Amino acid sequence: MVKSKLKILIAQREIATGEKITYESLAQEIGLSKNTLNRLAEGKTDRVDFLTLEKLCHFFHCDIADLLAYESADARAMVGGKRKHKAVRRT
C-alpha cells in the first residue's frame, strides 16, 4: 500500500515558516484543486497524476519518497511484533 505523507510535509512547512497552510491556500499556490490535495492527504485516492507529484515536490523542495511511502503487506500484517493473522496449520 502506498501512503501519502502530505500532512507531515505541510506540518513541517508550517513549523519552518510559522504560517498556516490550508489545502485551499496550497491549491491556489501550486495550481491544483483543494479536493485533490484533501483526497491525497486523507488516503482516499487510488492514483496520483505525475503533474500533481511534480507540483508538490517543487513546492516542498522534496523528492517523491518524501511525499509517498510504500508499506508492504507483510508490514501491515504485523502488529506489535506479531502477525495479525493466525498461522495456517498444514497437514
MARLUM-237015 format. One record per residue (C-alpha): residue number from 1; chain; x, y, z. Coordinates in pm, 1 decimal, always signed. Example, Ala and Ser with C-alpha at 12.3 -4.5 7.8 and 13.67 -1.06 7.14 Angstrom:
MARLUM-237015
PT    n  chain         u         v         w
PT    1      A   +1230.0    -450.0    +780.0
PT    2      A   +1367.0    -106.0    +714.0
//
This chain:
MARLUM-237015
PT    n  chain         u         v         w
PT    1      A      +0.0      +0.0      +0.0
PT    2      A    +126.0    +347.5     -84.4
PT    3      A     +60.6    +614.2    +177.6
PT    4      A     +75.8    +990.0    +146.1
PT    5      A    +297.6   +1194.8    +375.0
PT    6      A    +142.1   +1523.1    +261.6
PT    7      A     +13.2   +1607.8    +611.3
PT    8      A    +364.6   +1565.1    +750.2
PT    9      A    +515.4   +1789.9    +482.6
PT   10      A    +252.2   +2055.6    +547.7
PT   11      A    +315.9   +2042.1    +923.7
PT   12      A    +692.7   +2066.5    +873.4
PT   13      A    +649.5   +2365.0    +641.7
PT   14      A    +415.6   +2535.4    +889.4
PT   15      A    +672.5   +2492.9   +1166.9
PT   16      A    +954.5   +2619.8    +946.4
PT   17      A    +766.7   +2926.2    +820.5
PT   18      A    +528.7   +2996.2   +1108.6
PT   19      A    +246.1   +3022.9    +855.7
PT   20      A     -71.5   +2812.4    +845.4
PT   21      A    -111.6   +2611.8    +523.6
PT   22      A    -461.7   +2506.7    +425.6
PT   23      A    -547.1   +2278.0    +136.3
PT   24      A    -715.3   +2579.2     -23.8
PT   25      A    -409.8   +2805.9      +7.8
PT   26      A    -177.1   +2529.3    -112.1
PT   27      A    -407.7   +2452.5    -404.8
PT   28      A    -405.2   +2817.1    -513.4
PT   29      A     -28.4   +2838.8    -474.5
PT   30      A     +53.2   +2534.3    -689.3
PT   31      A    -244.9   +2518.9    -924.6
PT   32      A    -427.0   +2208.3    -802.8
PT   33      A    -775.0   +2162.1    -663.3
PT   34      A    -818.0   +2153.5    -286.4
PT   35      A   -1020.5   +1832.8    -331.2
PT   36      A    -720.9   +1665.5    -496.8
PT   37      A    -499.7   +1765.2    -205.5
PT   38      A    -757.2   +1656.3     +51.1
PT   39      A    -804.9   +1313.5    -109.5
PT   40      A    -428.8   +1262.7    -129.9
PT   41      A    -369.3   +1370.4    +230.9
PT   42      A    -652.2   +1153.8    +363.0
PT   43      A    -550.2    +847.5    +160.8
PT   44      A    -875.8    +847.1     -33.9
PT   45      A    -728.1    +814.0    -380.1
PT   46      A    -611.9    +515.9    -583.1
PT   47      A    -386.1    +707.5    -820.9
PT   48      A    -189.5   +1028.9    -841.4
PT   49      A    -107.3   +1220.7   -1155.8
PT   50      A    +263.4   +1280.2   -1224.5
PT   51      A    +197.1   +1653.3   -1260.1
PT   52      A     +43.0   +1657.0    -910.2
PT   53      A    +353.9   +1488.6    -768.9
PT   54      A    +578.4   +1729.6    -957.3
PT   55      A    +395.9   +2036.3    -827.1
PT   56      A    +400.7   +1911.6    -468.1
PT   57      A    +768.0   +1813.9    -482.1
PT   58      A    +855.2   +2153.3    -628.2
PT   59      A    +659.0   +2339.9    -359.4
PT   60      A    +804.4   +2139.3     -70.1
PT   61      A   +1154.9   +2111.5    -225.9
PT   62      A   +1144.2   +1736.0    -176.0
PT   63      A   +1165.9   +1404.4    -357.0
PT   64      A    +874.3   +1173.2    -426.0
PT   65      A    +999.2    +947.5    -143.5
PT   66      A    +939.4   +1239.1     +96.1
PT   67      A    +579.0   +1262.5     -24.8
PT   68      A    +484.3    +894.5     -55.9
PT   69      A    +571.0    +585.4    +144.7
PT   70      A    +533.5    +220.8     +47.5
PT   71      A    +409.7     -13.5    +317.3
PT   72      A    +429.5    -381.5    +227.4
PT   73      A    +150.8    -626.8    +305.7
PT   74      A    +386.9    -801.1    +548.6
PT   75      A    +440.1    -480.0    +743.0
PT   76      A     +65.0    -418.2    +760.4
PT   77      A     +10.1    -773.6    +885.5
PT   78      A    +245.4    -713.8   +1178.2
PT   79      A    +100.4    -563.3   +1494.7
PT   80      A    +321.5    -524.6   +1798.6
PT   81      A    +576.2    -764.2   +1652.5
PT   82      A    +314.5   -1035.2   +1598.2
PT   83      A    +118.7   -1121.2   +1286.3
PT   84      A    -247.6   -1027.1   +1290.9
PT   85      A    -344.2   -1341.8   +1105.1
PT   86      A    -323.7   -1680.8   +1264.7
PT   87      A     -81.0   -1926.1   +1112.6
PT   88      A    -236.3   -2182.9    +882.9
PT   89      A    -174.9   -2534.3   +1000.3
PT   90      A     -72.8   -2766.3    +720.5
PT   91      A    -132.2   -3138.6    +742.4
//
